[in-house]
Amino acid sequence: MITGELKSKVDKLWTTFWNNGISNPLSVIEQISYLLFIKRLDDLELVKEKKAQRLNRPVADPTPRHIITMMVQLLAPGPREIICDPACGTGGFLVAAAEYLQDLTDSDGKGVLNAPGNREHFNSEMFHGFDFDATMLRIGSMNLLLHGIEDPKIEARDSLSEDHAGVEEAFTMILANPPFKGSVEKSTIAKDLSKIISTTKTELLFVALFLRLLKKGGRGAVIVPDGVLFGSSKAHKEMRQILVENHKLDGVISMPSGVFKPYAGGSTAILIFTKVGVPQAGADVVWFYDMVADGLSLDDKRQPVESNDIPDLLRCWQRRDAAQDTDRTAKAFFVPREEIAANGYDLSINRYKETEYAEVQYDPPKAILQRFRELEDDIRQDLDSLEEMLG
């Protein structure tokens, strides 16, 4: 028999299940077992992180934590955001946003969540996630609970499906790295997404979904395959035009192809945008960053290396200035909207980045020929010496 504080905690947990409609004792025991399991996983993950730090090795992760953290820092969520990941999986983006806010302080050094109403909003209204995998739903919910969020809204939804359409202009922030599996059956696609873009490609449908889900003025930071940036199909061009002309495309970050190794090797980018929804109301300029290193080797081993653009990327983002950041040979620069439109709304950084070539001085041809003759003479002398040694 359990007594004391442990019994009190179990009773409280039991009451929580009962109040939320789970009254079957077997179901409650099952859910408690899941909680204990995920807590154990979390403890083991912390042990692995500490061991990796001691041995100076990375911790494997299917979206890398440092990329998730970077994206959260780029958007810098505030204490009254309503954040959604429409393909949340285990809830990595939502957890990272929660940790960011738990550490955030105001000008007086006080935690922003301590201000009136902020903690209640954080616990019950801020975090939303969709997924169609029942296991991921349980793990994601438990992950958020273990990270201090009392009532996360994790829902069973196939985000692109007509069966789960209807959620629109509900969130102030989207953070996501959705699965891009190619194409989906046209008859299953939500009709309101088809009105935005006529396609069956998931990478374009998810971008349309993000715009549908955001409130006007809401912001997103999402990972997309490189094909979204320069695909030549009508749908690809229309989606980019919508982002640039009807909304505010704030930034495009080109990432190296090894960021998701050993699990995936394709090239990806991060799109940062604000929902506006008014034709010709987009940004006059778009910020680009050429990220070539993330602090880990770009092979399957993903071991720590010195080269890391992330600190510079965050610094450039925070200090970006359209009037100053015009050098196309730099890592960060702005491109006018009119130039992007003239290039078929191509968003690949190589379309706009300029490479600075250093002038190389070569010796005159006759001097080079003379060196070859001198080398031949040296070789001939060595061969003569070897012949003498052989008798």
C-alpha positions as CSV (number, residue, x, y, z in Angstrom):
1,M,0.0,0.0,0.0
2,I,1.3,3.5,-0.9
3,T,0.9,6.3,1.6
4,G,1.9,9.9,2.1
5,E,3.0,12.2,-0.7
6,L,3.1,9.5,-3.3
7,K,-0.5,8.5,-2.6
8,S,-1.6,12.1,-2.8
9,K,0.1,12.4,-6.3
10,V,-1.5,9.2,-7.5
11,D,-4.9,10.3,-6.3
12,K,-4.5,13.7,-8.0
13,L,-3.6,12.0,-11.2
14,W,-6.5,9.6,-10.9
15,T,-8.9,12.6,-10.4
16,T,-7.5,14.3,-13.5
17,F,-8.2,11.2,-15.6
18,W,-11.7,10.9,-14.1
19,N,-12.5,14.6,-14.8
20,N,-11.4,14.2,-18.5
21,G,-13.7,11.2,-19.1
22,I,-11.3,8.3,-18.4
23,S,-13.1,6.3,-15.7
24,N,-12.2,2.7,-16.6
25,P,-9.5,1.6,-14.0
26,L,-7.7,-0.4,-16.7
27,S,-7.5,2.7,-19.0
28,V,-6.2,4.8,-16.1
29,I,-3.5,2.2,-15.3
30,E,-2.6,2.1,-19.0
31,Q,-2.2,5.9,-19.2
32,I,-0.2,6.0,-15.9
33,S,2.1,3.3,-17.4
34,Y,2.6,5.5,-20.5
35,L,3.5,8.4,-18.2
36,L,6.0,6.3,-16.3
37,F,7.4,5.0,-19.6
38,I,7.8,8.5,-21.1
39,K,9.4,9.8,-17.9
40,R,11.9,7.0,-18.1
41,L,12.6,7.9,-21.7
42,D,13.1,11.5,-20.7
43,D,15.5,10.5,-17.9
44,L,17.5,8.3,-20.2
45,E,17.6,11.1,-22.8
46,L,19.1,13.4,-20.2
47,V,21.7,10.8,-19.3
48,K,22.6,10.4,-23.0
49,E,22.9,14.2,-23.4
50,K,25.3,14.5,-20.4
51,K,27.4,11.6,-21.7
52,A,27.5,13.1,-25.2
53,Q,28.7,16.4,-23.6
54,R,31.4,14.7,-21.7
55,L,32.6,12.8,-24.7
56,N,32.1,15.8,-27.0
57,R,29.7,13.8,-29.3
58,P,26.3,14.7,-30.7
59,V,23.0,13.2,-29.6
60,A,21.1,11.7,-32.6
61,D,17.8,13.3,-33.3
62,P,15.0,12.3,-37.0
63,T,14.6,17.0,-36.5
64,P,18.0,18.0,-34.8
65,R,17.4,19.9,-31.5
66,H,19.8,22.7,-32.3
67,I,17.9,23.4,-35.5
68,I,14.6,23.4,-33.6
69,T,16.0,25.7,-31.0
70,M,17.4,28.0,-33.7
71,M,14.0,28.3,-35.3
72,V,12.3,29.1,-32.0
73,Q,14.9,31.8,-31.4
74,L,14.3,33.3,-34.8
75,L,10.6,33.7,-34.1
76,A,11.2,34.7,-30.4
77,P,7.7,33.7,-29.2
78,G,5.9,36.0,-26.6
79,P,3.9,34.9,-23.5
80,R,0.5,35.2,-25.2
81,E,1.2,33.3,-28.4
82,I,-1.0,30.5,-29.6
83,I,1.5,28.1,-31.1
84,C,0.7,25.1,-33.4
85,D,2.7,22.3,-35.0
86,P,0.4,20.7,-37.6
87,A,2.6,17.6,-37.8
88,C,3.8,17.5,-34.2
89,G,5.1,14.0,-33.7
90,T,6.7,13.9,-30.3
91,G,6.2,17.6,-29.8
92,G,9.8,18.8,-30.2
93,F,9.0,22.3,-31.5
94,L,6.3,22.9,-28.9
95,V,8.7,21.7,-26.1
96,A,11.4,24.0,-27.4
97,A,9.0,27.0,-27.5
98,A,7.9,26.2,-23.9
99,E,11.6,26.0,-22.7
100,Y,12.3,29.4,-24.5
101,L,9.3,31.0,-22.7
102,Q,10.2,29.4,-19.3
103,D,13.6,31.1,-19.5
104,L,12.3,34.4,-20.9
105,T,12.5,37.5,-18.6
106,D,11.2,41.0,-18.8
107,S,13.2,44.2,-18.5
108,D,13.2,43.8,-14.7
109,G,14.7,40.3,-14.9
110,K,11.4,38.7,-13.9
111,G,10.1,35.6,-15.7
112,V,7.4,36.7,-18.3
113,L,5.2,33.8,-17.3
114,N,4.8,35.2,-13.8
115,A,2.9,38.2,-15.1
116,P,-0.9,38.1,-14.5
117,G,-2.7,35.6,-16.8
118,N,0.5,34.4,-18.6
119,R,1.0,31.2,-16.7
120,E,-2.7,30.2,-17.2
121,H,-2.4,30.9,-20.9
122,F,0.8,28.9,-21.1
123,N,-0.7,25.9,-19.4
124,S,-4.0,25.7,-21.2
125,E,-4.2,27.8,-24.4
126,M,-0.8,28.2,-25.9
127,F,0.3,24.8,-27.3
128,H,-1.5,22.9,-30.1
129,G,-0.3,19.9,-32.1
130,F,-1.9,17.7,-34.8
131,D,-0.9,14.2,-35.8
132,F,-2.7,11.2,-37.1
133,D,-0.5,8.6,-35.4
134,A,-2.0,7.5,-32.1
135,T,1.3,6.6,-30.6
136,M,2.8,10.0,-31.5
137,L,-0.3,11.7,-29.9
138,R,0.3,9.9,-26.6
139,I,4.1,10.5,-26.6
140,G,3.7,14.1,-27.7
141,S,1.1,14.9,-25.0
142,M,3.2,13.2,-22.3
143,N,6.3,15.0,-23.5
144,L,4.6,18.4,-23.1
145,L,3.2,17.4,-19.7
146,L,6.7,16.4,-18.5
147,H,8.0,19.8,-19.6
148,G,5.6,21.7,-17.4
149,I,2.6,22.3,-19.7
150,E,-0.5,21.2,-17.8
151,D,-3.1,21.0,-20.6
152,P,-1.6,20.8,-24.1
153,K,-4.1,20.6,-27.0
154,I,-2.8,17.6,-29.0
155,E,-5.4,16.4,-31.4
156,A,-5.8,13.5,-33.8
157,R,-5.9,15.1,-37.2
158,D,-4.7,14.4,-40.7
159,S,-3.9,18.0,-41.3
160,L,-4.3,17.9,-45.1
161,S,-7.5,15.9,-45.2
162,E,-11.0,17.1,-45.9
163,D,-12.1,15.0,-42.9
164,H,-10.2,17.4,-40.6
165,A,-10.7,20.7,-42.4
166,G,-12.3,23.7,-40.8
167,V,-9.6,25.0,-38.5
168,E,-8.5,28.4,-39.8
169,E,-7.0,31.6,-38.5
170,A,-6.6,30.1,-35.1
171,F,-2.9,30.5,-34.2
172,T,-0.4,33.3,-33.9
173,M,2.6,31.1,-34.6
174,I,3.5,28.0,-36.6
175,L,6.6,25.9,-36.1
176,A,6.9,22.8,-38.2
177,N,9.0,20.2,-40.1
178,P,6.1,18.2,-41.7
179,P,6.7,14.9,-43.5
180,F,7.0,15.4,-47.2
181,K,6.1,12.1,-48.8
182,G,5.4,13.2,-52.3
183,S,1.8,13.3,-53.3
184,V,-1.6,12.6,-51.7
185,E,-4.9,11.4,-53.3
186,K,-6.7,14.4,-54.8
187,S,-10.1,13.4,-53.5
188,T,-8.9,13.4,-49.9
189,I,-7.4,16.9,-49.9
190,A,-9.2,19.6,-47.9
191,K,-11.2,21.7,-50.3
192,D,-10.1,25.0,-48.6
193,L,-6.5,24.0,-49.3
194,S,-7.3,23.2,-53.0
195,K,-8.8,26.7,-53.3
196,I,-5.4,28.2,-52.2
197,I,-3.3,26.0,-54.5
198,S,-4.3,23.3,-57.0
199,T,-1.8,20.5,-56.4
200,T,-1.4,17.0,-54.8
201,K,2.2,17.6,-53.6
202,T,2.5,17.6,-49.8
203,E,5.3,20.2,-49.7
204,L,3.0,22.8,-51.3
205,L,-0.2,21.7,-49.5
206,F,1.5,22.1,-46.1
207,V,2.6,25.7,-47.0
208,A,-1.0,26.4,-47.9
209,L,-2.1,24.8,-44.6
210,F,0.2,27.0,-42.6
211,L,-1.3,30.1,-44.2
212,R,-4.8,28.8,-43.5
213,L,-4.1,28.1,-39.8
214,L,-2.4,31.4,-39.0
215,K,-4.3,34.5,-37.8
216,K,-3.6,37.6,-39.8
217,G,-0.3,39.0,-38.5
218,G,0.7,35.5,-37.3
219,R,4.2,34.2,-38.1
220,G,5.7,30.9,-39.2
221,A,9.1,29.3,-39.3
222,V,8.9,26.0,-41.3
223,I,11.3,23.6,-42.9
224,V,10.7,22.8,-46.6
225,P,12.5,20.8,-49.2
226,D,14.6,22.8,-51.7
227,G,12.2,22.0,-54.5
228,V,9.7,24.5,-52.9
229,L,12.2,27.3,-53.6
230,F,12.8,26.7,-57.3
231,G,10.3,24.0,-58.6
232,S,9.3,25.0,-62.1
233,S,5.7,23.6,-62.1
234,K,2.8,26.0,-62.2
235,A,1.8,25.1,-58.6
236,H,5.3,25.7,-57.3
237,K,5.5,29.2,-58.9
238,E,2.0,30.1,-57.7
239,M,2.8,29.1,-54.1
240,R,5.9,31.2,-54.1
241,Q,4.0,34.1,-55.6
242,I,1.4,33.8,-52.9
243,L,4.0,34.0,-50.2
244,V,5.9,36.9,-51.8
245,E,3.0,39.0,-53.0
246,N,0.0,38.2,-50.8
247,H,1.9,37.7,-47.5
248,K,5.2,38.9,-46.0
249,L,8.0,36.5,-46.7
250,D,10.5,37.6,-44.1
251,G,13.4,35.3,-44.7
252,V,14.8,32.3,-46.6
253,I,17.5,30.3,-44.9
254,S,19.4,27.8,-47.1
255,M,20.7,24.9,-45.1
256,P,23.4,22.4,-46.0
257,S,22.2,19.0,-47.3
258,G,23.7,17.0,-44.4
259,V,21.7,18.6,-41.6
260,F,19.3,15.7,-41.4
261,K,21.8,12.9,-41.8
262,P,21.9,10.0,-41.2
263,Y,18.1,9.9,-41.5
264,A,17.8,12.0,-44.7
265,G,20.2,13.6,-47.1
266,G,18.1,16.0,-49.1
267,S,18.7,19.8,-49.2
268,T,16.2,21.8,-47.2
269,A,15.5,25.4,-46.3
270,I,13.7,27.4,-43.6
271,L,10.9,29.8,-44.7
272,I,10.0,32.6,-42.2
273,F,6.8,34.5,-43.1
274,T,4.0,36.6,-41.7
275,K,0.4,36.1,-42.8
276,V,-1.0,39.3,-44.4
277,G,-3.6,38.0,-46.9
278,V,-3.8,41.2,-49.0
279,P,-2.6,41.2,-52.6
280,Q,0.5,43.3,-53.3
281,A,1.0,43.7,-49.5
282,G,4.1,41.6,-49.2
283,A,7.5,42.7,-48.0
284,D,9.4,45.1,-50.3
285,V,12.6,43.0,-49.6
286,V,13.3,39.4,-48.6
287,W,16.2,38.4,-46.3
288,F,18.4,35.5,-47.4
289,Y,21.0,33.6,-45.4
290,D,23.5,31.1,-46.8
291,M,24.0,28.6,-43.9
292,V,26.8,26.2,-44.8
293,A,27.7,24.7,-41.4
294,D,25.7,23.9,-38.2
295,G,28.4,22.9,-35.8
296,L,28.4,19.2,-36.8
297,S,30.0,17.3,-39.6
298,L,27.7,16.9,-42.6
299,D,28.3,13.1,-42.9
300,D,26.4,10.3,-41.3
301,K,28.5,10.5,-38.1
302,R,27.5,14.1,-37.4
303,Q,30.4,14.8,-35.0
304,P,31.1,18.2,-33.5
305,V,33.2,20.6,-35.7
306,E,34.3,24.2,-35.2
307,S,32.5,25.6,-38.2
308,N,29.0,26.8,-37.1
309,D,27.0,29.5,-38.8
310,I,24.1,29.4,-36.3
311,P,25.4,32.1,-33.9
312,D,26.1,34.4,-36.9
313,L,22.7,33.6,-38.4
314,L,20.9,34.6,-35.3
315,R,23.0,37.8,-34.9
316,C,22.4,38.8,-38.5
317,W,18.7,38.1,-38.2
318,Q,18.4,40.3,-35.1
319,R,20.4,43.1,-36.6
320,R,19.1,42.9,-40.2
321,D,18.8,46.2,-42.0
322,A,17.5,46.4,-45.6
323,A,19.5,49.6,-46.2
324,Q,22.8,48.1,-45.0
325,D,22.6,44.3,-45.9
326,T,23.1,44.7,-49.7
327,D,26.4,42.9,-50.2
328,R,25.5,39.8,-52.2
329,T,28.8,38.2,-51.5
330,A,28.0,38.1,-47.7
331,K,26.2,35.3,-45.9
332,A,23.2,37.5,-45.2
333,F,21.6,40.0,-47.7
334,F,18.3,41.4,-48.8
335,V,16.8,41.0,-52.3
336,P,14.0,43.3,-53.6
337,R,10.6,41.8,-54.2
338,E,10.6,43.1,-57.8
339,E,13.8,41.2,-58.6
340,I,12.3,38.0,-57.1
341,A,9.2,38.5,-59.2
342,A,11.3,39.0,-62.4
343,N,13.0,35.7,-61.7
344,G,9.8,33.7,-61.6
345,Y,9.6,34.0,-57.8
346,D,12.7,31.7,-57.6
347,L,13.8,31.7,-53.9
348,S,17.0,29.6,-54.2
349,I,19.9,31.6,-52.8
350,N,22.2,30.7,-55.7
351,R,19.9,32.8,-57.9
352,Y,20.9,36.0,-56.1
353,K,24.2,35.3,-54.2
354,E,27.3,36.6,-55.9
355,T,30.7,34.8,-55.6
356,E,33.7,36.9,-55.2
357,Y,36.7,35.5,-57.1
358,A,40.2,36.4,-56.1
359,E,42.5,37.3,-58.9
360,V,45.2,34.8,-59.4
361,Q,48.6,35.8,-60.8
362,Y,50.5,33.2,-62.9
363,D,54.1,33.3,-64.1
364,P,54.6,33.9,-67.8
365,P,54.4,30.7,-70.0
366,K,58.1,30.7,-70.8
367,A,59.1,30.8,-67.1
368,I,56.8,27.8,-66.5
369,L,58.3,25.9,-69.4
370,Q,61.8,26.6,-68.0
371,R,60.8,25.1,-64.7
372,F,59.6,21.9,-66.5
373,R,63.0,21.7,-68.2
374,E,64.8,22.0,-64.9
375,L,62.6,19.3,-63.4
376,E,63.4,17.0,-66.4
377,D,67.1,17.6,-65.9
378,D,66.9,16.7,-62.2
379,I,64.9,13.5,-63.1
380,R,67.5,12.6,-65.8
381,Q,70.4,13.0,-63.3
382,D,68.6,10.8,-60.8
383,L,68.1,8.1,-63.4
384,D,71.8,8.3,-64.5
385,S,72.8,7.9,-60.8
386,L,70.5,4.9,-60.4
387,E,71.9,3.3,-63.6
388,E,75.5,3.6,-62.2
389,M,74.5,2.0,-59.0
390,L,73.1,-1.0,-60.9
391,G,76.5,-1.4,-62.7
